[in-house]
Amino acid sequence: MTGDKCMPRSARLANIANGLCGSFISRNNDVDGYWAIGKLRLLAGQHEQSAVSLDVLASAMQPLLPGFEPGLAHYRGLLAKLAGCSGIPPEEITAARIEVDFAPPPWPRIPYYEPQCGEQYVLTVTVSAEGRADGIVRHAGYCRPHDPTSERRSTRPSGPWPPVELAASPGTGARA
């Protein structure tokens, strides 16, 4: 058996959640050329909410960010790809949620970060499969609400959310 097949199913769900989390917090996760986390922070403030929730399976979010539909489709495709790579049939996934909390309990921070990086946030990704423990991953970071006057816009010609392609891990013998 390969190492991946011997891994407990809950660990494989956590690996899927970790992959979604890493992609979501990336500076390459942008909406109209601007970092999605900053856009979501602005959206939450406009709706007087402290969090934004995405249901990856349903391709839905609350509150809705206009223009994020391709992102929802991208994360649904990434979920299916990561599930397949983890040996879990995508149809066995019962829930996949991404929540960005912009009002988490405060944690100690170095004073340098306050003016440079904005306010604290916590991203939680939860992936569930029937009859199994959930895979849950959290990431804490800093962000400011989107402000096009103080940010650089991405000029990538491919636009946001390129097709999902996972390269083979080094040493697996698979070719990319």
N, C-alpha and C positions, 0 to 999 in steps of 0.2 A: 504494500500500500504506500501511496505517496504521503509525505508529511501532512499535506493539506487535508487529506481524507481522514487522518488520525486525529486531527484537531477537533475538540468538542464543538458541537454545533453552535453553542452560544458564543464561543470565541470567533467562529466564522461570521456570525452576525455582527459582532463588534468590529471585525475587520472591514466588513461592508460599510458600517457606520463611519469608521475611520476614513475610508476612501471618500465617502460623500463629504465628510467634514473638511478634509484637506482640500478638496476641490472648491468647496463653498467659501472658505476663508481666503482663498488665493486672490491675489491682486488681478489675476486673469479672469476672475468671475466679475464681469462688468455688465452694466446696463447702459446702452448708448455711449459706451466708451468710458464710463465712470464706475469706480468700485461699487459693487452691489451692496456691500455692508453699509457704506455711507448713504446710499440711496434708500436702503431699508430703514436706517436710523432717521432720516428725514421723513419718510413715510409714517413711521410710528409717531413721531412728534406732531405731524399734521393731523393725525387721527386721535391725538391725545391718548395713545396707548403706549405701554411700556415694552411690548413684545410684538414680533411678527412671526406667524406660524405658517409653515408650508407643509402640505400633505403631498408627498412625492407621488404616491400611488394614484391619487385622484387628480394630480396636476392642478391643485388649487392652493390658494394662499389667503390669509386673513391678516390685515387688510390687503386688498389687491393693489399691486404696483403695476400700472399700465406699462406695457412693453416688456414685462417679465415672462410672458407666455413661452417664448423660446427657451428661456432658462429653466422653466418647469419641465418642458419636454426634454431638455438636455439631462436634467437630473433623474428623470424617470428612465431614460436610456442608460445612463451611467449606473443606476441601481440594478437594472437587468444585467448589464455587463459584469458588474462586480459580483452579483449573486452567482452568475454562471461560473466565473473564475473561482469562486469559493466553494463550488460543488453543491450549491443549493439551487434547485430549480426556481426561477423567478416567480412562477405561479404559487410557490409555497410561502412567499413573503406576504404577510397579512397587513403590515403597516410599515410605513417609512415616513418619519416626520423630522423636520428641521425647524427648530425654534431659536430665534435670536432674542434674548432678553437684554434690553437696554437699561434696565434698572436693577441689576443684580445686587446682592449684599456687597458692600464695599470691601475691598481687600487692600492691604498695604501696597503703596506704590512709591516708586522713587520720584521725588518732586520734578525731575527733568521731564518725565512723561506727560505730566498734566498739561502744560501749554503746547507740547509738541504733538501729542497723539490723541487728544480728545478724551471722551468719557469711556468708562468701562462697559464691556458687554460680555455676555456668556452665550455661546452657541451650543445647543444640545441637539445631537442627532440620535434618533432612536429607530432601530430596525427590529421588527418582530416577525416571527414565523410561528405558525400554530403549534402549541404544545411545547414550546421552547422558551428559555429565558431570553429576554430582550438583549440586543446588542446596543449599548449606550456609550456614546463618546461625547465629551465636553471639551470645549476650547474657550479660553478666556483671552480677551484682547481689548484694544482701545480703538475707538473710532470717533469721528466727528460727523455731524449731519452733512450730507452732500451740499457743496457750495461750488458751483462751476467757476466762480471768480477766483477761487484760491486753489483749484485743482487742475492738474493736467489731464487732458482727455486722451485716451488710447487712440492710436492711429493704425492699429492692426488692420490690414486689408481684409482679413477673413471675417471680421465682425465678431460679436460675442458668441460663445458656446460653439466652438468647432465640433465636428463629429467626434463621438466618443471612440477613442482607440487606445487600448492598453498595450504597452510594449511588454515583451517577455522579460521576466526577471533575469538578471545576470546569473549564469551558472545553471540555468534550468535545461539548457540544450535546445530550447525553442528559438526559432528565428523570428525576428521582428518583421 
